[in-house]
Amino acid sequence: MTRLEGRPGEGSGGRRTTGRLGGRLGGRLRRTLLAGLVAAAVAVPVSAAASPDVPAPIPVALAEGAAPREVYAANLANLAGAARMARDAGRTGRADRLHAMEAEGTARFLAFDGRGRGRAVEVFGDLETADRITVLVPGSDTTLDTYQRFRSGAVTLQQRLQAEHTRSAVVAWLGYDTPGTVSATVLTAERAQEAAAELAPFLRRLEQLSIPDARLSLLCHSYGSVVCARTATGPKVGDIALFGSPGTGAASAAELPTGARVWAGRGGDDWIGRVPHVRVGAVGFGTDPVAPAFGARAFAAGPGGHSDYLKPGTTSLNSLARIVLGTPEAPRA
């Protein structure tokens, strides 16, 4: 494995910038691309999201050409409606969690589906001006009922990025039906394959929507790394970071359907390191991504556990931020 290194000519001092008007696509075209991005974010099988146990409105259908503020407002209204329906149905716990997701009316969702376990794609930062865009892909047991844990990591990452580079944005992509941590589903790639079929078109639309010199990265936690390993990426995706990964199903990073640099890191107290990295038929994910044989670039992840990678002040958070920004890594402890 190689150490985390900066890219020549990049970083906060050498990064090329684009004027606000000159770097944007035409307004009408950008609105069309935004509509496609929203469609890619919500194009999921109804059977995977719907559940009679949790009533919620049908996801909003936006007209092609809707402006970002319209998209955010419509999904926020849908979220508020889902909270009301959950409360009326006696699901007060879900209702309270959905109300918290509204963030007092400031949350910005590209997509929201409150039915069943739920789907949500939330934006932190300005996608139209950011030149560093990160998509966070979560692992098992991430649902609307556990969303605040996922959201907290996205917020912390965005704050860390903004402290060094203001033109950064983070997208928290809960765009698939995550498997349960204690389930047979989490041992196979079937759910990841379905998720990759949704994530790939979302990334393509995001590439088109972003400014010409924007660079995208994928940060993939736990089972989310299995999803990312099956997702074909375009030329703007420069880096993929796998952390807390059980494996990817691939024997090496070279087998992944991407031209991006592939990184891997694991905290010293992460229980996933004690899981056997084997594959028998369709069960298991094979080669350990942090093993030299996998061929990923190593990044320092510190002593933390499986849920600690995006906590404030951690070695892992700093390493992931440097991967996103393309800046050199501090020496290992």
Order of alpha helices (4+ residues) and beta strands (2+ residues): alpha-alpha-alpha-alpha-beta-beta-beta-alpha-beta-alpha-beta-alpha-beta-beta-beta-beta-beta-alpha
